[in-house]
Amino acid sequence: MNEMFETIEKNSADWHEARMEWLKILSRLWIAIGREPDPRQIAIYEHSLGYLPMGLLEETINELLFRHRYNSIPTIAEIAEMAKQIAGVGDVRRAGEVWLANRNPFAWRF
């Protein structure tokens, strides 16, 4: 998924716990509009965005919750655009790497 998960042995208890926390952050998009998270949608969002570090995902979700004007779940494209904007890059695949390199370790959990 991302660098944090790569340092943890896949399928270990720590990996599972980190993944569950990442998914919990993602599921806030559904909870915020009063919908039950759909496991099929969550799986697609995880597959598409799973390389984003947890801290960048959390910052992105928080910003989207403030900016998204409709009672709907932001699309994967909207999430990717916000992550790019936060990281200051043009390619979402680089957003996590750049964000991690520039973050203040005392300001973010991951």
Contacts in CASP RR format, 6 or more apart in sequence:
PFRMAT RR
TARGET T0000
AUTHOR 0000-0000-0000
METHOD contacts of the structure
MODEL  1
MNEMFETIEKNSADWHEARMEWLKILSRLWIAIGREPDPRQIAIYEHSLG
YLPMGLLEETINELLFRHRYNSIPTIAEIAEMAKQIAGVGDVRRAGEVWL
ANRNPFAWRF
1 19 0 8 1.000
1 22 0 8 1.000
1 46 0 8 1.000
1 50 0 8 1.000
1 51 0 8 1.000
2 50 0 8 1.000
2 51 0 8 1.000
2 52 0 8 1.000
2 53 0 8 1.000
2 54 0 8 1.000
2 96 0 8 1.000
3 53 0 8 1.000
3 100 0 8 1.000
4 18 0 8 1.000
4 53 0 8 1.000
4 54 0 8 1.000
4 110 0 8 1.000
5 15 0 8 1.000
5 18 0 8 1.000
5 19 0 8 1.000
8 14 0 8 1.000
8 15 0 8 1.000
8 18 0 8 1.000
9 15 0 8 1.000
18 54 0 8 1.000
21 54 0 8 1.000
22 46 0 8 1.000
22 50 0 8 1.000
22 54 0 8 1.000
22 57 0 8 1.000
23 42 0 8 1.000
23 46 0 8 1.000
25 54 0 8 1.000
25 57 0 8 1.000
25 58 0 8 1.000
25 61 0 8 1.000
26 42 0 8 1.000
26 45 0 8 1.000
26 46 0 8 1.000
26 49 0 8 1.000
26 57 0 8 1.000
26 61 0 8 1.000
27 37 0 8 1.000
27 42 0 8 1.000
28 61 0 8 1.000
28 65 0 8 1.000
29 61 0 8 1.000
29 64 0 8 1.000
29 65 0 8 1.000
29 73 0 8 1.000
29 74 0 8 1.000
30 36 0 8 1.000
30 37 0 8 1.000
30 38 0 8 1.000
30 41 0 8 1.000
30 73 0 8 1.000
31 37 0 8 1.000
32 65 0 8 1.000
33 71 0 8 1.000
33 72 0 8 1.000
33 73 0 8 1.000
35 73 0 8 1.000
41 73 0 8 1.000
44 76 0 8 1.000
45 76 0 8 1.000
45 79 0 8 1.000
48 76 0 8 1.000
48 80 0 8 1.000
49 57 0 8 1.000
49 76 0 8 1.000
49 79 0 8 1.000
49 80 0 8 1.000
49 83 0 8 1.000
50 57 0 8 1.000
51 93 0 8 1.000
51 96 0 8 1.000
52 60 0 8 1.000
52 83 0 8 1.000
52 95 0 8 1.000
52 96 0 8 1.000
53 96 0 8 1.000
53 99 0 8 1.000
53 100 0 8 1.000
53 110 0 8 1.000
54 109 0 8 1.000
54 110 0 8 1.000
55 99 0 8 1.000
55 108 0 8 1.000
55 109 0 8 1.000
55 110 0 8 1.000
56 83 0 8 1.000
56 86 0 8 1.000
56 87 0 8 1.000
56 95 0 8 1.000
56 96 0 8 1.000
56 99 0 8 1.000
56 100 0 8 1.000
57 83 0 8 1.000
58 108 0 8 1.000
58 109 0 8 1.000
59 86 0 8 1.000
59 108 0 8 1.000
60 79 0 8 1.000
60 82 0 8 1.000
60 83 0 8 1.000
60 86 0 8 1.000
61 79 0 8 1.000
63 82 0 8 1.000
63 86 0 8 1.000
64 74 0 8 1.000
64 78 0 8 1.000
64 79 0 8 1.000
64 82 0 8 1.000
67 82 0 8 1.000
68 74 0 8 1.000
68 78 0 8 1.000
74 82 0 8 1.000
80 92 0 8 1.000
80 95 0 8 1.000
81 92 0 8 1.000
83 92 0 8 1.000
83 95 0 8 1.000
83 96 0 8 1.000
83 99 0 8 1.000
84 90 0 8 1.000
84 91 0 8 1.000
84 92 0 8 1.000
84 95 0 8 1.000
86 95 0 8 1.000
86 99 0 8 1.000
87 94 0 8 1.000
87 95 0 8 1.000
87 96 0 8 1.000
87 98 0 8 1.000
87 99 0 8 1.000
87 102 0 8 1.000
88 95 0 8 1.000
88 98 0 8 1.000
89 95 0 8 1.000
89 98 0 8 1.000
END
